[in-house]
Amino acid sequence: MMNLFDDAPAFDRDGLAAKLRDLAAGGIFVGGSSWKYEGWLGQIYTRERYLARGKFSKARFEQTCLSEYATVFPTVCGDFAFYQFPTEAFWSKLFAQVPAGFQFAFKAPEEVTCRVFPSTTRYGLQGGRQNPGFLDAELFAHMFLEALEPYRDRTALLIFEFGTFHPRVLSGVTEFAERLDCFLEQLPRNWRYAVEVRNADFLAPEYFECLRRHNVAHVYNAWTRMPELPQQITLPAARTADFQVCRALLRQGRPYEQAVEMFSPYTEVRDVNPSAREGLRELLHIAREERKTTFIYVNNRLEGNSPGTIVSILD
């Protein structure tokens, strides 16, 4: 069988790791959105580590590749947490795979950020119904933070991602900011929080003022229906906390499903996004100039291969 990676250009994994370590030492943490990508074999991952009886083992790879990921990157965004309340056993196994200085960002479960469950098969009978746990601080603290507490020193950031709100679901930014303010007021103070919105019209004074009151960061997000990263970064009001966060996810105007179809299995950069790269470099410049703690997470769906994108912005 032909090895798809035989003809791939050499990837300087050690050089990338050294640059990322230097940045992390200065409070700038750059990593990927998740890590279980076979397309990174020969770049971030060593195929021989995941062989069983001479053949590549997908199960072994998915269960253990985080340890190798952590030899290159100082941080990762755990998107998986959006879909569940992980158990204590799950957290224990996850954190055992990384060194002490490694920093996680986790998306908060959708059970506290979704107002109405989508009408899809995944949600079963809940589909189309209002979520009773929406912005329930007690639920979040009890079901999520308590199990995560032993690993707070390695949890750099908790992200509340809010999907696009239709006017029938939420009247607008004023109502959202009022509800969010009440929620943030009730959260424990000893965690670092950030908020990501998918309504472009929510980038308004009420929203930014709410975040600023609680030292919560606005997540600069490259996403299909949001303003380009440079536009968000130039909004003075968007600097709401003493740290900054960015998630580079999708090209503006491109649906998630289309990006998956175009880029899988994420072996190489296939569609350079100059605007996103400009924004990411600007955030790095701000972080260096102002010595501002910064977290940047790059998704494969942005250009096709997040390690390649990260190499380009660091160069």
C-alpha positions in Angstrom: 0.0 0.0 0.0 1.3 3.4 -0.9 2.2 5.7 2.0 0.4 9.0 1.4 3.1 10.8 3.4 6.2 9.5 1.5 6.4 12.5 -0.9 5.3 15.2 1.6 7.9 18.0 2.2 9.8 17.7 5.4 7.9 19.3 8.3 10.2 21.0 10.9 8.5 19.7 14.0 11.4 20.5 16.3 11.7 24.0 14.9 8.0 24.7 15.4 8.1 23.2 19.0 11.0 25.5 19.9 9.2 28.6 18.6 6.1 27.7 20.5 8.0 27.0 23.7 9.6 30.5 23.4 6.2 32.1 22.9 4.7 30.2 25.9 7.5 31.3 28.1 6.3 34.9 27.4 2.6 34.1 28.0 1.6 33.5 24.4 0.0 30.1 23.9 -0.7 28.8 20.3 -2.2 25.5 19.5 -4.9 23.6 17.6 -8.6 23.0 18.0 -8.5 19.4 19.0 -5.7 17.0 18.1 -6.9 13.6 16.8 -6.0 14.1 13.2 -4.4 11.3 11.2 -3.6 13.9 8.5 -0.8 15.2 10.8 1.1 11.9 10.6 4.6 12.7 9.4 4.2 16.3 10.7 3.2 16.3 14.4 2.8 12.6 14.8 5.2 9.7 14.3 3.4 6.8 12.6 5.6 4.1 14.2 4.2 5.0 17.6 0.8 3.8 16.7 1.5 0.5 15.1 -0.1 -2.7 16.3 1.2 -5.9 14.8 2.8 -3.9 12.1 -0.3 -2.0 11.1 -1.5 1.5 12.0 -4.0 1.3 14.8 -6.6 4.1 14.8 -7.7 3.2 18.3 -4.2 3.4 19.7 -3.7 6.7 17.8 -6.8 8.3 19.2 -6.2 7.1 22.7 -2.6 8.2 23.0 -1.7 10.8 20.4 -2.3 13.7 22.8 1.0 12.8 24.5 2.9 13.4 21.3 0.9 16.5 20.5 2.0 17.9 23.8 5.7 17.5 22.8 5.1 20.2 20.1 2.3 22.4 21.3 1.9 24.0 24.7 -1.9 24.2 24.6 -5.0 22.8 22.9 -8.7 23.7 22.8 -10.8 20.8 23.9 -13.9 21.2 21.7 -15.2 17.8 22.9 -16.4 19.3 26.2 -19.1 21.2 24.2 -21.1 18.0 23.9 -20.9 16.5 27.4 -20.3 16.9 31.1 -17.0 14.9 31.4 -16.7 12.6 34.4 -13.9 12.7 36.9 -12.5 9.5 35.4 -12.4 11.1 32.0 -10.5 14.2 33.3 -8.0 12.0 35.1 -7.2 10.0 32.0 -6.9 13.2 29.9 -4.6 15.1 32.1 -2.4 12.1 32.7 -1.3 12.3 29.1 0.2 15.8 29.2 3.2 17.4 31.1 2.6 19.7 34.1 3.1 22.9 32.1 0.6 22.1 29.4 -2.5 24.3 29.2 -6.0 23.3 28.1 -8.8 25.5 27.0 -12.2 23.9 27.1 -15.5 24.8 25.5 -18.3 24.8 28.1 -21.0 22.2 27.5 -23.8 23.4 25.2 -26.3 22.5 28.0 -25.5 26.0 29.4 -25.0 27.9 26.2 -27.8 26.6 23.9 -31.2 28.4 24.3 -33.2 26.0 22.1 -31.9 22.6 21.1 -31.7 22.2 17.3 -34.3 20.0 15.6 -31.9 17.3 14.5 -31.7 13.5 15.2 -28.8 14.0 17.6 -31.0 15.8 20.1 -33.9 13.3 19.9 -37.0 14.4 21.8 -35.2 17.6 23.0 -35.0 18.9 19.5 -36.8 22.2 19.1 -37.4 22.6 22.8 -36.1 25.3 25.1 -33.1 24.3 27.2 -33.9 24.6 30.9 -30.1 24.8 31.6 -29.4 27.9 29.5 -27.1 30.2 31.4 -27.6 28.2 34.6 -24.5 29.0 36.7 -25.3 26.5 39.4 -25.6 23.7 36.8 -22.3 24.7 35.2 -20.4 24.9 38.5 -21.8 21.6 39.8 -21.7 19.5 36.7 -18.5 20.9 35.0 -16.3 22.8 37.4 -16.4 20.5 40.4 -14.9 17.6 38.4 -12.4 19.9 36.7 -11.2 21.5 40.0 -8.2 19.2 40.6 -6.8 20.3 37.3 -7.4 24.1 37.5 -3.6 24.8 37.3 -3.6 23.2 33.8 -6.9 24.7 32.7 -6.0 28.0 31.1 -9.4 29.0 29.8 -13.1 28.1 29.7 -14.9 29.3 26.6 -18.7 29.8 26.4 -19.5 29.4 22.7 -23.0 30.7 21.7 -24.4 29.7 18.4 -26.3 32.1 16.2 -29.5 33.3 18.0 -32.6 33.8 15.8 -34.8 36.8 16.9 -37.5 34.3 17.8 -35.2 32.7 20.3 -33.5 35.8 21.7 -34.7 39.4 21.1 -31.2 40.8 20.5 -27.9 41.9 22.1 -29.6 43.8 25.0 -31.4 40.7 26.2 -28.3 38.6 25.7 -26.1 41.0 27.6 -28.5 41.2 30.5 -28.7 37.4 30.8 -25.0 36.9 30.3 -24.2 39.5 33.0 -26.4 37.7 35.5 -24.7 34.4 34.6 -21.1 35.7 34.8 -21.8 37.4 38.1 -22.6 34.0 39.7 -19.6 32.1 38.4 -16.6 31.3 40.7 -13.9 33.9 40.3 -10.9 31.6 40.2 -11.2 30.6 36.6 -10.4 32.5 33.4 -13.5 32.8 31.1 -14.1 33.9 27.5 -17.2 34.3 25.4 -17.6 33.6 21.7 -20.7 34.8 19.8 -21.9 34.0 16.3 -24.2 37.0 15.8 -22.3 39.8 14.2 -24.8 42.4 15.5 -23.9 41.3 19.1 -20.5 43.1 18.7 -22.1 46.1 20.4 -21.5 48.3 23.5 -23.8 46.3 25.8 -22.0 43.0 25.1 -18.5 44.4 25.4 -19.4 46.3 28.6 -20.8 43.2 30.2 -17.6 41.2 29.5 -15.4 44.1 30.8 -17.3 44.2 34.1 -16.2 40.6 34.8 -12.8 40.6 33.1 -14.1 38.1 30.6 -12.5 38.1 27.1 -14.3 38.4 23.8 -13.1 35.5 21.6 -11.9 36.9 18.3 -13.4 34.3 16.0 -12.8 33.7 12.3 -16.2 32.1 11.4 -18.5 32.0 8.4 -20.9 34.7 9.5 -18.7 36.9 11.6 -16.6 39.9 10.6 -13.0 39.1 9.5 -10.5 38.9 12.3 -8.8 42.3 11.5 -12.1 44.0 11.8 -12.9 42.5 15.2 -9.4 43.3 16.5 -9.6 47.0 15.5 -12.8 47.4 17.6 -11.4 49.2 20.7 -14.3 48.0 22.9 -13.5 44.4 22.1 -10.5 44.4 24.4 -12.5 43.5 27.5 -10.0 41.6 29.6 -6.4 41.5 30.7 -5.8 38.6 28.3 -6.9 37.9 24.8 -8.3 34.9 23.0 -8.7 33.9 19.3 -10.2 30.9 17.6 -9.5 30.8 13.8 -12.2 28.4 12.6 -13.6 29.0 9.1 -13.2 31.3 6.1 -16.0 34.0 6.1 -18.9 32.7 4.0 -17.8 29.1 4.0 -20.1 26.6 5.8 -18.5 24.0 8.2 -19.7 21.1 6.1 -18.1 22.5 3.0 -14.8 23.0 4.8 -14.8 19.4 6.0 -15.4 18.1 2.5 -12.7 20.4 1.0 -9.9 19.8 3.5 -10.2 16.3 5.0 -8.0 14.5 6.0 -6.2 17.8 6.8 -2.8 16.9 5.4 -1.8 20.3 4.0 -2.8 23.9 3.6 -5.1 24.1 0.6 -6.7 27.5 0.8 -4.5 30.3 2.2 -6.6 32.9 4.1 -4.7 36.2 4.1 -7.2 38.1 6.2 -7.1 35.5 9.0 -3.4 35.3 8.9 -3.2 39.1 9.2 -5.4 39.0 12.2 -3.4 36.3 13.9 -0.2 38.1 13.3 -1.7 41.3 14.7 -2.7 39.5 17.9 0.8 38.1 18.3 2.2 41.7 17.8 -0.2 43.0 20.5 0.8 40.2 22.8 4.5 40.9 22.5 4.2 44.7 22.6 1.8 44.8 25.6 3.0 41.6 27.3 -0.5 40.4 27.2 -1.4 36.8 28.0 -2.8 35.4 24.8 -4.4 32.1 23.6 -4.7 31.4 19.9 -6.3 28.2 18.5 -6.3 27.4 14.8 -8.7 24.9 13.3 -7.9 22.6 10.3 -11.1 23.9 8.7 -9.6 27.4 8.3 -7.1 26.5 5.6 -6.8 22.8 5.5 -4.0 22.0 8.0 -3.6 24.0 11.2 0.1 23.1 11.9 0.9 24.6 8.5 -1.2 27.7 9.2 0.6 28.1 12.5 4.0 27.8 10.9 3.1 30.5 8.4 2.0 33.0 11.0 5.0 32.4 13.2 7.4 32.8 10.2 
